[in-house]
Amino acid sequence: MIWHHHILDVTGDLEAKKIRAGFGDGLKQAGDKSDKVVGLCADLTESTNMHVFAEAHPDRFFEIGIAEQNLATVASGLASQGLVPFAASYAAFSPGRNWEQIRTTACLNNQPVKIVGAHAGISVGPDGATHQALEDLAIMRTLPNMVVIAPADYEEARKATLAMAGDSRPNYIRLAREAVPAFTTDKTPFEIGKALVLTPGSDVTIIATGTMTYHALKAAASMFNDGIDVEVIHCPTIKPLDAVTILSSVQKTGCVVTAEEHQITGGLGGAVAELLIEHLPVPMRRIGVKDRFGESGTPDELMEHFGLTSKHIQLAVHDVLKATQKV
């Protein structure tokens, strides 16, 4: 990874690491620091990488079984007694199946339950539509008190998990299945509620979250060669949204493209649109899954099929620039 002009260049070879492995390592470290941290899982201990914590702290790990409603309820009960429970499953099942229990037992009582939704997005691949959670950010963002986080790579997932352990609110963290290029380092800052300007620019703002930030950076590097000065904002926390950073950027560029591996309704794009329509209406385009369920395929095939590559982000940028009459 090198800095070219002020573009963070990710077009070279970056080590690919699993985001969920960052969660597993972060949870073990959180457990090493505090004996209040406990882990609960719904029969997916190794798939979610919670086995790293379970092997290090077997007396603080609970296998709930395939019972996601109980998973959320037991976690909330433990939180009410002063513990810090991390409850993990696939996002399609938690929060997909147990949203009401999360709402009533964790959020209504503002308990510090940490919901971990693994295998989210279409890049889960051959598992197909039933397992490709594309609505999780939306349904969790509507819950009062809930913090919603979608880390971009291994290192950020590790830091986010440690930050969640010290946060007094209910939290949701979304994890992709496949290994993705690791472009953040142990020196990259992470703070719940803060967005990062990864690439400063003046023509257009791209705001991305989760796995899509890497594709946004690739798009920015390519467009720089075409004379388009792109500002890339990485937004790992979808709620609370970093309004200060986003509004400051949009005040400068005057147009926005959002990118997420999620339905275009209700996720990052929806949150940014709600912010801008009240404070700074500008031309905007959203990259995401367009009101469809997922399909089976390889991760690369699906990202292309659903229009979630750097090429599609570039097309959206050109479109929004036309709307502002900048090109």
C-alpha positions as CSV (number, residue, x, y, z in Angstrom):
1,M,0.0,0.0,0.0
2,I,1.4,3.4,-1.0
3,W,0.3,7.0,-1.0
4,H,0.2,8.3,-4.6
5,H,-0.5,12.1,-4.6
6,H,-3.1,12.0,-1.9
7,I,-4.8,8.9,-3.1
8,L,-4.6,5.8,-0.8
9,D,-3.5,3.3,-3.5
10,V,-4.9,-0.2,-2.8
11,T,-4.4,-1.5,-6.3
12,G,-1.3,-3.5,-5.4
13,D,-1.1,-6.8,-3.5
14,L,-2.6,-6.6,-0.1
15,E,-2.8,-9.5,2.3
16,A,-6.3,-11.0,2.4
17,K,-7.6,-11.8,5.9
18,K,-11.0,-12.7,7.3
19,I,-13.0,-10.0,9.0
20,R,-14.6,-12.6,11.3
21,A,-11.1,-13.6,12.4
22,G,-10.5,-10.1,13.5
23,F,-13.7,-10.4,15.6
24,G,-12.4,-13.7,17.1
25,D,-9.0,-12.3,18.1
26,G,-10.6,-9.1,19.4
27,L,-13.0,-11.0,21.6
28,K,-10.3,-13.1,23.1
29,Q,-8.3,-10.0,23.8
30,A,-11.4,-8.3,25.4
31,G,-11.8,-11.5,27.5
32,D,-8.2,-11.4,28.6
33,K,-8.7,-7.8,29.8
34,S,-12.0,-8.3,31.6
35,D,-13.6,-11.3,33.3
36,K,-17.0,-9.7,32.7
37,V,-16.8,-10.5,29.0
38,V,-18.7,-13.7,28.1
39,G,-19.5,-15.4,24.8
40,L,-22.7,-17.0,23.6
41,C,-23.2,-18.8,20.3
42,A,-26.0,-20.4,18.4
43,D,-24.2,-23.6,17.2
44,L,-21.8,-21.7,14.9
45,T,-18.8,-21.4,17.2
46,E,-16.1,-22.0,14.6
47,S,-17.9,-20.4,11.7
48,T,-18.2,-17.1,13.6
49,N,-14.6,-17.5,15.0
50,M,-15.9,-17.4,18.6
51,H,-14.0,-20.6,19.2
52,V,-10.9,-18.5,19.8
53,F,-12.6,-17.0,22.9
54,A,-14.2,-20.3,23.9
55,E,-10.8,-22.1,24.0
56,A,-9.2,-19.3,26.0
57,H,-12.0,-18.8,28.4
58,P,-14.2,-22.0,28.5
59,D,-15.7,-21.0,31.8
60,R,-17.2,-17.9,30.2
61,F,-18.5,-19.5,27.0
62,F,-22.1,-20.7,26.6
63,E,-23.3,-22.9,23.6
64,I,-27.0,-22.0,23.3
65,G,-27.8,-24.2,20.3
66,I,-29.9,-23.4,17.3
67,A,-32.2,-21.1,19.4
68,E,-31.5,-17.5,18.4
69,Q,-34.4,-16.1,20.4
70,N,-33.0,-17.7,23.5
71,L,-29.5,-16.4,22.5
72,A,-30.7,-12.8,22.6
73,T,-32.7,-13.3,25.8
74,V,-30.0,-15.1,27.8
75,A,-27.5,-12.5,26.7
76,S,-29.7,-9.7,27.9
77,G,-30.2,-11.4,31.2
78,L,-26.4,-11.7,31.7
79,A,-26.0,-8.1,30.8
80,S,-28.6,-7.1,33.4
81,Q,-26.3,-8.8,36.0
82,G,-23.3,-6.7,35.0
83,L,-21.7,-8.9,32.4
84,V,-20.7,-7.9,28.9
85,P,-22.2,-10.7,26.6
86,F,-21.2,-11.1,22.9
87,A,-23.9,-13.2,21.2
88,A,-22.9,-14.6,17.8
89,S,-24.7,-16.3,14.9
90,Y,-25.2,-15.7,11.2
91,A,-26.7,-12.3,10.5
92,A,-29.6,-14.0,8.7
93,F,-30.6,-15.6,12.0
94,S,-29.4,-13.0,14.5
95,P,-30.7,-10.3,14.1
96,G,-32.8,-11.8,11.3
97,R,-34.8,-14.3,13.4
98,N,-34.6,-12.8,16.9
99,W,-35.1,-9.1,16.2
100,E,-38.1,-8.8,18.6
101,Q,-36.1,-10.3,21.5
102,I,-33.2,-7.9,20.8
103,R,-35.6,-5.0,20.6
104,T,-37.5,-5.9,23.8
105,T,-34.9,-7.4,26.1
106,A,-31.7,-5.5,25.0
107,C,-32.7,-2.2,23.5
108,L,-35.8,-1.4,25.5
109,N,-33.8,-1.9,28.7
110,N,-30.6,-0.4,27.2
111,Q,-28.5,-3.4,28.1
112,P,-24.9,-3.6,26.8
113,V,-25.6,-6.8,24.7
114,K,-23.2,-7.2,21.7
115,I,-25.0,-8.8,18.8
116,V,-22.5,-10.4,16.3
117,G,-24.0,-11.0,12.8
118,A,-21.6,-13.2,10.7
119,H,-21.7,-14.2,7.0
120,A,-23.6,-11.0,6.1
121,G,-23.9,-9.7,2.5
122,I,-23.9,-11.5,-0.8
123,S,-20.2,-12.3,-0.6
124,V,-21.1,-15.3,1.5
125,G,-21.5,-16.8,-2.0
126,P,-22.8,-20.3,-2.6
127,D,-24.8,-20.4,0.7
128,G,-27.5,-18.5,-1.3
129,A,-30.4,-16.1,-0.6
130,T,-31.6,-17.6,2.6
131,H,-28.2,-17.0,4.3
132,Q,-27.3,-13.7,2.6
133,A,-28.4,-11.1,5.1
134,L,-28.9,-7.9,3.2
135,E,-31.4,-6.2,5.5
136,D,-29.6,-6.4,8.9
137,L,-28.2,-2.9,8.9
138,A,-31.7,-1.5,8.2
139,I,-33.5,-3.4,10.9
140,M,-30.9,-2.8,13.5
141,R,-30.6,0.9,12.7
142,T,-34.2,1.5,13.6
143,L,-33.8,0.3,17.1
144,P,-33.5,3.0,19.8
145,N,-30.2,2.8,21.8
146,M,-28.6,0.3,19.3
147,V,-25.1,1.1,17.9
148,V,-24.5,-0.4,14.4
149,I,-21.0,-1.2,13.1
150,A,-19.7,-2.7,9.8
151,P,-15.9,-3.0,9.8
152,A,-13.9,-3.0,6.6
153,D,-11.2,-5.6,7.3
154,Y,-9.5,-7.8,9.9
155,E,-7.8,-5.1,11.9
156,E,-10.8,-2.9,12.1
157,A,-13.0,-5.8,13.2
158,R,-10.5,-6.5,16.0
159,K,-10.5,-2.9,17.2
160,A,-14.3,-2.6,16.9
161,T,-14.8,-5.7,19.0
162,L,-12.5,-4.3,21.7
163,A,-14.3,-0.9,21.5
164,M,-17.7,-2.6,21.8
165,A,-16.6,-4.4,25.0
166,G,-16.1,-1.0,26.6
167,D,-19.3,0.6,25.3
168,S,-22.3,0.7,27.7
169,R,-24.9,0.6,24.9
170,P,-26.3,-2.4,22.9
171,N,-24.2,-2.9,19.8
172,Y,-24.5,-4.8,16.5
173,I,-21.4,-5.7,14.5
174,R,-21.7,-7.0,10.9
175,L,-19.1,-9.5,9.6
176,A,-18.5,-10.7,6.1
177,R,-17.4,-14.4,5.5
178,E,-14.7,-14.2,2.9
179,A,-11.1,-13.0,3.3
180,V,-10.8,-9.4,2.1
181,P,-7.8,-7.1,1.5
182,A,-6.4,-5.7,4.7
183,F,-5.9,-2.0,4.1
184,T,-6.1,-0.7,7.7
185,T,-3.2,-1.2,10.2
186,D,-2.8,-1.3,13.9
187,K,-2.1,2.5,13.6
188,T,-5.3,3.3,11.8
189,P,-7.6,5.1,14.3
190,F,-11.0,3.6,15.2
191,E,-13.6,5.1,17.4
192,I,-17.3,4.2,17.6
193,G,-19.3,6.9,15.9
194,K,-16.3,8.3,13.9
195,A,-15.8,8.2,10.1
196,L,-12.4,8.4,8.5
197,V,-11.4,10.5,5.5
198,L,-9.1,8.0,3.8
199,T,-8.6,10.0,0.6
200,P,-9.1,13.8,0.6
201,G,-10.6,15.2,-2.6
202,S,-12.7,18.1,-3.9
203,D,-14.9,16.9,-6.8
204,V,-17.2,14.2,-5.2
205,T,-17.6,12.4,-1.9
206,I,-17.8,8.6,-1.8
207,I,-19.0,7.3,1.6
208,A,-18.6,3.5,2.0
209,T,-18.9,1.0,4.8
210,G,-17.8,-2.6,5.4
211,T,-16.3,-4.5,2.5
212,M,-17.2,-1.8,0.0
213,T,-14.7,0.7,1.3
214,Y,-11.9,-1.3,-0.4
215,H,-13.8,-1.0,-3.8
216,A,-14.4,2.7,-3.2
217,L,-10.6,3.2,-2.7
218,K,-9.9,1.3,-5.9
219,A,-12.4,3.5,-7.8
220,A,-10.8,6.7,-6.4
221,A,-7.4,5.6,-7.5
222,S,-8.6,4.8,-11.0
223,M,-10.5,8.1,-11.3
224,F,-7.6,10.1,-10.1
225,N,-5.8,9.1,-13.3
226,D,-8.8,10.6,-15.2
227,G,-8.5,13.9,-13.4
228,I,-11.4,13.4,-11.0
229,D,-10.5,14.3,-7.4
230,V,-12.5,11.9,-5.2
231,E,-12.8,12.2,-1.4
232,V,-13.3,8.7,0.1
233,I,-14.9,8.5,3.6
234,H,-14.9,5.2,5.4
235,C,-17.9,5.0,7.7
236,P,-17.6,1.9,9.9
237,T,-20.3,3.2,12.3
238,I,-23.7,3.5,10.6
239,K,-25.4,4.5,13.8
240,P,-24.6,6.9,15.3
241,L,-23.6,8.5,12.0
242,D,-20.7,10.9,12.0
243,A,-22.7,13.9,10.7
244,V,-19.8,16.4,11.2
245,T,-17.4,14.6,8.9
246,I,-20.0,13.8,6.3
247,L,-21.5,17.4,6.1
248,S,-18.0,18.9,6.1
249,S,-17.1,16.8,3.0
250,V,-20.3,17.4,1.1
251,Q,-20.2,21.1,1.8
252,K,-16.9,21.0,-0.2
253,T,-17.7,18.6,-3.0
254,G,-21.5,19.2,-3.5
255,C,-22.3,15.6,-4.5
256,V,-22.3,12.1,-2.9
257,V,-22.1,8.4,-3.8
258,T,-22.7,5.8,-1.1
259,A,-21.6,2.2,-1.3
260,E,-22.6,-0.8,0.8
261,E,-23.0,-4.6,0.5
262,H,-26.6,-4.3,1.6
263,Q,-30.0,-3.3,0.3
264,I,-30.0,0.4,-0.8
265,T,-32.9,1.0,1.5
266,G,-32.4,1.5,5.1
267,G,-28.6,1.0,5.4
268,L,-25.7,3.5,5.0
269,G,-27.2,5.1,1.9
270,G,-30.5,5.6,3.7
271,A,-28.8,7.1,6.7
272,V,-26.7,9.5,4.6
273,A,-29.8,10.5,2.6
274,E,-31.8,11.3,5.7
275,L,-28.9,13.4,7.0
276,L,-28.5,15.4,3.8
277,I,-32.1,16.0,3.0
278,E,-32.5,17.8,6.4
279,H,-29.2,19.7,6.4
280,L,-27.6,19.8,2.9
281,P,-29.6,18.4,0.0
282,V,-27.2,17.6,-2.9
283,P,-27.2,15.2,-5.9
284,M,-26.7,11.6,-4.6
285,R,-26.4,8.1,-6.0
286,R,-26.5,4.9,-3.9
287,I,-24.5,1.7,-4.7
288,G,-26.1,-1.4,-3.1
289,V,-28.4,-4.3,-3.8
290,K,-31.5,-2.9,-5.5
291,D,-34.5,-4.4,-3.7
292,R,-33.7,-8.0,-4.6
293,F,-32.8,-11.1,-2.7
294,G,-29.3,-12.6,-3.2
295,E,-28.4,-15.6,-5.3
296,S,-25.9,-18.4,-5.3
297,G,-22.5,-17.9,-6.9
298,T,-18.9,-17.2,-6.2
299,P,-18.3,-14.0,-4.3
300,D,-16.7,-12.3,-7.3
301,E,-19.5,-13.3,-9.6
302,L,-22.1,-12.0,-7.2
303,M,-20.4,-8.7,-6.6
304,E,-20.3,-8.2,-10.4
305,H,-23.9,-9.4,-10.9
306,F,-25.3,-7.1,-8.2
307,G,-23.3,-4.1,-9.3
308,L,-21.0,-3.8,-6.3
309,T,-17.5,-3.4,-7.8
310,S,-15.2,-0.4,-8.2
311,K,-16.4,-0.2,-11.8
312,H,-20.0,0.4,-10.8
313,I,-18.9,3.0,-8.2
314,Q,-17.1,4.9,-11.0
315,L,-20.2,4.8,-13.2
316,A,-22.2,6.3,-10.3
317,V,-19.6,9.0,-9.7
318,H,-19.8,10.0,-13.4
319,D,-23.6,10.1,-13.2
320,V,-23.7,12.3,-10.1
321,L,-21.1,14.6,-11.5
322,K,-23.3,15.1,-14.6
323,A,-26.2,16.0,-12.3
324,T,-24.0,18.7,-10.8
325,Q,-22.9,19.8,-14.2
326,K,-19.2,19.3,-13.2
327,V,-18.6,17.2,-16.3
